[in-house]
Amino acid sequence: MDASGALLHVVEERGDCYARLTTMKMVLDYRFWRAEEEMSKNCRIPRQCAIDYSAILSAAPTSGVANTLLFLQESLPSLWRDAYLKTTPHQPNLARLCYGSFEYICDIYSDLEAKGEVAYDQTVQDRVVAAFGISGGTGPVNARRSPRWINPDENLAVTERDHGHLIANCMGGSGLDLNVFSQDRRLNRGRSEQGRVYRQMERYCSQHCGTFCFSRPIYVDSTCVPRWIEFGVLRDDQTMWVKRFDN
């Protein structure tokens, strides 16, 4: 009998309602913890892409939440950029774009093609390196689209994929194309173990306005479809909640 089974056995032997509810909560917490542990084992990204967020947070100033936020917003972009450059097979063209309370680090390869600085290559697509900022209210649903951004494949309706959002609309994410990517449908809709954790993290940011959070796509080729999504949240207790998800 595993640990969760043992806890359920306690419920059967103790009849009072309070013990039943408390123990059931322990069971659910345990199963959620096991799901996160399995995710950590399964989502193994290349070593050159890995970032030690706990170490970064430990170097942040302890003189208040505002200073911690500022430290993360200044420190993380360069680390994401360096990790991206180590694994990108094409010539990058990085730019930083701000929309609302979020900032997007983008690789806009099409600009290099338009300027004749590189040869046209249909296997290379514009894409986001990282999106980060402060969660807020619902973002603009009909935000004006960026005319130079390449949309993800429009035929996703016939596959097991969705047009997901790097920063969910409920967290203040924009409706711009650069916030949209090809996402595993079960992950996006919370229909898998990983999906349930992913949606829980999004809900936390939505319910705790003013939370620092980020979404980092990790790629294995030059397309705009990430192999993994790394999602991070700075919780109210000043700890980093970072998880990686298969995509």
C-alpha positions as CSV (number, residue, x, y, z in Angstrom):
1,M,0.0,0.0,0.0
2,D,1.4,3.4,-1.0
3,A,1.3,6.5,1.1
4,S,-1.9,7.8,-0.3
5,G,-3.6,4.4,0.2
6,A,-2.5,4.4,3.8
7,L,-4.0,7.8,4.3
8,L,-7.3,6.7,2.8
9,H,-7.3,3.7,5.2
10,V,-7.1,6.1,8.1
11,V,-10.2,7.8,6.8
12,E,-12.1,4.5,6.8
13,E,-11.1,3.7,10.4
14,R,-11.9,7.2,11.7
15,G,-15.5,8.1,11.2
16,D,-15.7,11.8,12.2
17,C,-16.3,14.3,9.4
18,Y,-13.4,16.6,10.3
19,A,-10.8,13.8,10.2
20,R,-12.2,12.7,6.9
21,L,-11.9,16.1,5.3
22,T,-8.5,16.8,6.7
23,T,-7.1,13.4,5.6
24,M,-8.6,13.7,2.1
25,K,-6.9,17.1,1.8
26,M,-3.6,15.3,2.8
27,V,-4.2,12.7,0.1
28,L,-4.8,15.3,-2.6
29,D,-1.8,17.3,-1.5
30,Y,0.3,14.2,-1.6
31,R,-0.9,13.2,-5.1
32,F,-0.3,16.8,-6.3
33,W,3.2,16.6,-4.9
34,R,3.8,13.2,-6.6
35,A,2.6,14.7,-9.9
36,E,5.1,17.6,-9.6
37,E,7.9,15.1,-8.7
38,E,7.1,13.0,-11.8
39,M,7.1,16.2,-13.9
40,S,10.5,17.1,-12.7
41,K,11.8,13.7,-13.6
42,N,10.3,13.6,-17.1
43,C,10.9,17.2,-18.2
44,R,14.6,17.0,-18.7
45,I,15.8,20.0,-20.7
46,P,19.4,20.3,-22.2
47,R,21.9,21.4,-19.5
48,Q,22.8,24.6,-21.4
49,C,19.2,25.7,-21.1
50,A,18.9,25.1,-17.4
51,I,18.8,28.1,-15.0
52,D,19.1,27.8,-11.2
53,Y,16.3,30.2,-10.1
54,S,16.7,29.4,-6.4
55,A,20.3,30.6,-6.6
56,I,19.3,33.7,-8.4
57,L,16.6,34.5,-5.9
58,S,19.1,34.0,-3.0
59,A,21.2,36.8,-4.5
60,A,18.3,39.2,-4.6
61,P,18.3,42.1,-2.0
62,T,16.2,41.5,1.1
63,S,15.1,45.1,1.5
64,G,11.6,44.6,0.3
65,V,9.4,43.0,-2.3
66,A,9.8,45.9,-4.8
67,N,13.6,45.5,-4.8
68,T,13.3,41.7,-5.3
69,L,11.0,42.2,-8.3
70,L,13.3,44.8,-9.8
71,F,16.3,42.5,-9.3
72,L,14.5,39.6,-11.1
73,Q,13.4,41.8,-13.9
74,E,16.9,43.0,-14.5
75,S,18.7,39.7,-14.0
76,L,16.6,37.1,-15.7
77,P,16.4,38.5,-19.3
78,S,20.2,38.2,-19.8
79,L,20.2,34.6,-18.5
80,W,17.4,33.7,-20.8
81,R,19.1,35.3,-23.7
82,D,22.4,33.6,-23.1
83,A,20.7,30.2,-22.7
84,Y,18.8,30.8,-26.0
85,L,21.9,31.8,-27.9
86,K,23.7,28.6,-26.9
87,T,21.1,26.4,-28.5
88,T,19.8,28.4,-31.5
89,P,21.0,27.0,-34.9
90,H,20.2,30.1,-36.9
91,Q,21.4,33.7,-36.7
92,P,19.3,35.4,-34.0
93,N,17.8,38.9,-34.1
94,L,16.7,39.7,-30.6
95,A,14.4,42.5,-29.6
96,R,12.4,43.4,-26.5
97,L,8.8,44.5,-26.9
98,C,6.5,45.8,-24.1
99,Y,2.7,45.3,-24.0
100,G,0.8,46.3,-20.9
101,S,2.6,45.0,-17.8
102,F,4.5,42.3,-19.7
103,E,7.7,42.3,-21.8
104,Y,8.5,39.9,-24.5
105,I,12.0,39.0,-25.7
106,C,11.6,38.0,-29.3
107,D,13.8,36.6,-32.1
108,I,12.5,38.3,-35.2
109,Y,14.4,36.5,-38.0
110,S,12.1,37.8,-40.7
111,D,13.5,41.3,-40.2
112,L,17.0,40.0,-41.2
113,E,15.4,38.4,-44.3
114,A,13.6,41.6,-45.2
115,K,16.8,43.6,-45.0
116,G,18.7,41.0,-47.1
117,E,21.1,40.3,-44.3
118,V,20.4,36.6,-44.4
119,A,19.0,34.2,-47.0
120,Y,15.3,33.5,-46.9
121,D,14.7,30.2,-44.9
122,Q,11.2,28.9,-44.5
123,T,12.3,26.6,-41.7
124,V,13.1,29.5,-39.5
125,Q,10.2,31.3,-37.8
126,D,9.9,34.4,-35.6
127,R,9.4,33.4,-32.0
128,V,9.5,34.4,-28.4
129,V,12.4,33.7,-26.1
130,A,10.7,34.7,-22.9
131,A,7.7,36.6,-21.6
132,F,7.7,38.2,-18.2
133,G,6.1,40.8,-16.1
134,I,3.5,41.5,-13.4
135,S,0.1,39.8,-13.4
136,G,-2.9,42.1,-13.6
137,G,-6.5,42.1,-14.7
138,T,-7.8,40.6,-17.9
139,G,-5.8,41.6,-21.0
140,P,-7.3,43.1,-24.1
141,V,-9.0,40.3,-26.1
142,N,-9.0,42.2,-29.4
143,A,-5.6,43.8,-29.2
144,R,-4.1,44.9,-32.5
145,R,-2.0,42.2,-34.1
146,S,1.7,42.8,-35.0
147,P,1.9,42.9,-38.8
148,R,5.4,41.4,-38.9
149,W,4.8,38.5,-36.6
150,I,4.4,34.9,-38.0
151,N,1.4,33.2,-36.7
152,P,1.6,29.6,-35.5
153,D,0.2,27.0,-37.9
154,E,-3.4,27.8,-38.5
155,N,-4.3,24.1,-39.1
156,L,-4.0,23.3,-35.4
157,A,-7.8,22.6,-35.2
158,V,-7.3,19.2,-36.8
159,T,-4.4,18.2,-34.5
160,E,-4.0,17.6,-30.7
161,R,-2.8,21.2,-30.3
162,D,-4.2,24.6,-29.4
163,H,-3.4,28.2,-30.0
164,G,-2.1,28.7,-26.4
165,H,-1.0,31.9,-24.8
166,L,2.4,32.4,-23.2
167,I,0.8,34.8,-20.7
168,A,-2.9,33.9,-20.2
169,N,-5.5,36.6,-20.8
170,C,-6.7,36.2,-17.2
171,M,-3.2,37.2,-16.0
172,G,-3.1,40.3,-18.2
173,G,-1.6,38.8,-21.3
174,S,-2.2,40.5,-24.7
175,G,-4.1,39.2,-27.7
176,L,-1.1,39.9,-30.0
177,D,0.3,37.2,-32.2
178,L,3.6,37.2,-30.3
179,N,1.7,35.9,-27.2
180,V,0.3,33.0,-29.1
181,F,2.1,29.7,-29.7
182,S,1.3,26.1,-30.7
183,Q,0.5,24.3,-27.4
184,D,-0.3,20.8,-26.5
185,R,-4.0,20.7,-26.1
186,R,-4.1,18.6,-22.9
187,L,-1.6,20.9,-21.3
188,N,-3.4,24.1,-22.3
189,R,-6.8,22.8,-21.1
190,G,-5.6,21.2,-17.9
191,R,-6.5,17.7,-19.0
192,S,-3.3,15.9,-17.9
193,E,-1.2,15.8,-14.7
194,Q,1.0,18.5,-16.1
195,G,-1.9,20.5,-17.4
196,R,-3.5,20.6,-14.0
197,V,-0.3,22.0,-12.5
198,Y,0.0,24.5,-15.3
199,R,-3.5,25.8,-14.9
200,Q,-3.1,26.0,-11.1
201,M,0.0,28.2,-11.6
202,E,-2.0,30.4,-14.0
203,R,-4.9,30.7,-11.5
204,Y,-2.4,31.7,-8.8
205,C,-1.2,34.6,-10.9
206,S,-4.8,35.6,-11.8
207,Q,-5.9,35.5,-8.2
208,H,-2.8,37.3,-6.9
209,C,-2.6,40.5,-9.0
210,G,0.8,42.1,-8.8
211,T,2.6,38.7,-9.0
212,F,5.9,38.5,-10.9
213,C,5.7,35.6,-13.4
214,F,7.3,34.4,-16.6
215,S,6.9,32.0,-19.4
216,R,10.0,30.7,-21.3
217,P,9.6,28.5,-24.4
218,I,12.5,26.1,-25.0
219,Y,13.1,25.0,-28.5
220,V,15.0,22.1,-30.2
221,D,14.9,23.5,-33.8
222,S,14.2,26.9,-35.6
223,T,10.4,26.7,-35.6
224,C,8.1,28.7,-33.3
225,V,6.9,25.5,-31.7
226,P,8.6,24.9,-28.3
227,R,9.6,21.5,-27.1
228,W,9.1,22.6,-23.4
229,I,7.5,25.5,-21.6
230,E,9.1,26.8,-18.4
231,F,6.6,28.7,-16.2
232,G,7.7,30.6,-13.1
233,V,6.0,32.5,-10.3
234,L,7.3,34.5,-7.4
235,R,4.9,33.6,-4.6
236,D,3.7,35.8,-1.8
237,D,6.2,34.1,0.6
238,Q,9.1,35.2,-1.7
239,T,9.8,31.7,-3.0
240,M,10.1,30.8,-6.6
241,W,7.6,28.3,-8.1
242,V,9.1,27.1,-11.4
243,K,7.9,24.1,-13.4
244,R,8.8,22.8,-16.8
245,F,6.1,21.2,-19.1
246,D,6.3,19.0,-22.1
247,N,4.8,20.6,-25.2
